[in-house]
Structure formats: C-alpha cells, structure tokens
Amino acid sequence: MTAQDVPAPFVDALNALRERRLRSEVRLTEVPAPARIAPYAVALSAEIAAPGSPEEDLASGRFVLLHDPAGQDAWDGTFRAVTLVRAELDAELGADPLLCEAAWTWVEESLAMLDAPFHALGGTVTRIVSESFGALDERPSRVEVELRASWSPEGEIGRHLDAWSTILCTAAGLPPLPEGVATLGRRR
C-alpha cells in the first residue's frame, strides 16, 4: 500500500492526532495497531508515571482508532475509537460498591467536557482485587480498575484523544486542569 492509497479522512485523522498536545504527565507512544479489525488503524499507548518514581505507573492505557471506508454496521459509521485504561486504586476507593458506575462516568463526562461528539458508546468496567496468601502473605492487597470503552467518533478526531487522555489522568488520580488552563505538553 502506498501513501496515495490511504483515504483522505484517515490521513486527516492521523494529522489531528499528531497535532494534539496532551498533559505533560502523559507519556504517549505509537504501537502496532491491530491489522484484522479494519483496513486502516493507528494505536497509541500511554503511561502516567508516579511523581518521583518514573518506573512506577499510576495508570496506563491504549487508544486505537479504526477506519473502514466502507463502514461497519456495528460502528454505525466509518471510524471507531477503541480504548483501554488500567489503574491501581487506593484500597478504600476499590471497596466502594459504586466504583464501576463512577468509572463509567469518567468516559461520559470526558467526552462531553471536551466537546467530542460520538454515538454507539459501549464498554465495561472491571474491578480487580488481589489478596496474597501463604508465602506471599506479606504483600499488600491491590485494587485495580480496568475500563474498556469504544465509540464511533464524530467531528474532530483529536478531541477524542483528548477525552481518552482525560479518562487516563482521572484514573491516575491527577487533578483536572483548571478551566482556561491549557497544557503545553511535549511535541511528538
């Protein structure tokens, strides 16, 4: 496939993703995209390091943008954003019976707050509690949340990357940026 074979809407989407400036805490890397789901795809992976401990991640995730010029019925469109966010949580927060519902609101609120119109939103939130026993008894209990969401984006694709980044930062426990404050971020 040559550059001339890539549809203009996908090229425009790639350019929109490249132009985004995310919070400086978000370390973004392009990774291999799935090859069988759609004819065109890009995948980005991100981590948010703990302050003072760059080797310890507060949250990690993946943002995949799929494009099928012919469209797919399940997407109700030609683009689909597929996302994943994982974060370790405080044990007290992990015990909250409303954790999954609260985590799902991170998705809905981020898309709304960043004016990223969409349709066909769906996903899951999984709470993972790990307790150690026997020879591993000294390890502390761990609580993780895993949020998987996908939607058919409308409008400017870069806003959808912004929304996913906001979900990632929320899961990591970072405070929101004050209204009117923009991050300068690193150029990619």
C-alpha positions, 0 to 999 in steps of 0.5 A: 500500500502506498501513501496515495492509497490511504483515504483522505479522512484517515490521513486527516485523522492521523494529522489531528492526532499528531497535532494534539498536545496532551498533559505533560504527565502523559507519556504517549507512544505509537504501537502496532495497531491491530491489522484484522479489525479494519483496513486502516488503524493507528494505536497509541499507548500511554503511561502516567508515571508516579511523581518521583518514581518514573518506573512506577505507573499510576495508570496506563492505557491504549487508544486505537482508532479504526477506519473502514471506508466502507463502514461497519454496521456495528460502528454505525459509521466509518471510524471507531475509537477503541480504548483501554485504561488500567489503574491501581486504586487506593484500597478504600476507593476499590471497596466502594460498591459504586466504583464501576458506575463512577468509572463509567462516568469518567468516559461520559463526562470526558467526552462531553467536557471536551466537546467530542461528539460520538454515538454507539458508546459501549464498554465495561468496567472491571474491578480487580482485587488481589489478596496474597496468601501463604508465602506471599502473605506479606504483600499488600492487597491491590485494587485495580480498575480496568475500563474498556470503552469504544465509540464511533467518533464524530467531528474532530478526531483529536478531541477524542484523544483528548477525552481518552487522555482525560479518562487516563489522568482521572484514573491516575488520580491527577487533578483536572486542569483548571478551566482556561488552563491549557497544557503545553505538553511535549511535541511528538 
